[in-house]
Amino acid sequence: MTMYGIKTCSTVGKARKFMKENNIEFDFVDYKVESVDEEKIGEWLKQIDINVLFNNKGKKYRDLGLKELNLDDDEKIEWMAKENYLLKRPVIEYGDGKVLVAYDEEVYKATFL
């Protein structure tokens, strides 16, 4: 299992805490250290909808003025690869290519326990 996110993100912190408290082993990839490319994002999008992955609520989205650009899906993928802060966090790869985005304790319990 691999969790992708930013160590300083509060939502990522909740997800990491859940995993540790439940003795679930995982690798962690910090976007600040190792960026995620279009290929990886494409793999995730085989499992989840782009609107689940693309963070249009965050500060980075507003700072970049992306709302005004009315991005199509290909442009969203390009932007997420260029600016990993546009990916909702955390992204968890588990099982056989499955992907889970964001933190919801009940979903985590049903999925991982």
N, C-alpha and C positions, 0 to 999 in steps of 0.2 A: 504494500500500500504506500502511495506517495501523496503527500499533501503539498499543494502549491499555495503560496501566499506571501505575506509580508509579516515579519516577526512582530512589528509594532502595531499591527492591526488588531483592534479589540475582538473582532469576530473570529479572526484566526486564533487569537489567544484562547477563546472559549472552546474552539474545536480541538486545539492541542491539549487543553486541560482535560476535556472529555476523554480523549484517547489515552492519556497518561493515567487518569483515575480508573479507567477500565482495562488497564494493562494491554492496550492494543498497540502493537508495534507499527511504526510508520517512518518513512523517510520524509524529510522536509526540504523543499526547494524554495528558497527566498528569492522573490523577483528582483530584489535589489542586488543580489549577488549573481544569479543565473537567470537570464531572461528566457521567456517562452517564445518560440518562433511560430510562424504561420503553419508549419507542418504539425506541430503538437496541437495547436488550436484546432486545426482541421480534424485531427483524431478525436478530440473532445466533441466536436460538432456532429460527429456520426452518432453520438449517444444523447446529446442534449440540444435544445433549441438555442439559436444564437442569441435570442432575447433573454435567455436565462443567464448566459455567460457574459454578455456585454453590459457593463455597468454604466448606465446612463443617469445614475443618481448621484455619482460622486463628484468631488471637487475637481478632479482632473478633467472630467467630461465638460464641466462648466468652464474651467480655466482655458481649455482649448477651443471653446466656442463651437463644439461639434453639433449642437442642436441645429444651428443655422445651416449646416452643410447638408442636412437631410440624407445621411449616409445609407447606401445600399449594403447588402450583406457582405459583399467582397470588400468594400471600403471599411466596414466595421472590423473585419478580420485583419486587414492591413494595419489599422489603428491599434487594435489590441496587441499585435505583434510588436509594433513600434513603441507603444506605451502600455506596458503590462499593468499599470494601475487602472486601466480600463476593463480589466478582467474582474468579475465578481470574485469575492474571496470567502473562504478558501475553495480551491478546486481539489477534489480528492479522486485519485485513480485507485480502483480496487478491483478485486476479483479478476475476471477475464475481460479487461477492457472497459469496465463500467466506470461511470463518472458521476460524481455528486458535487453540486455547487451550493455554496453558502452554508450557514450553520443553522440547524433546527434540531434541538435536543431530541425531540420525539422521533424524527426521521433517523437520526443517528442511532438511537436505541433500537429501532426496528431493523435497521440495516446492519449494524455492527455487533449487536449483543445477542 
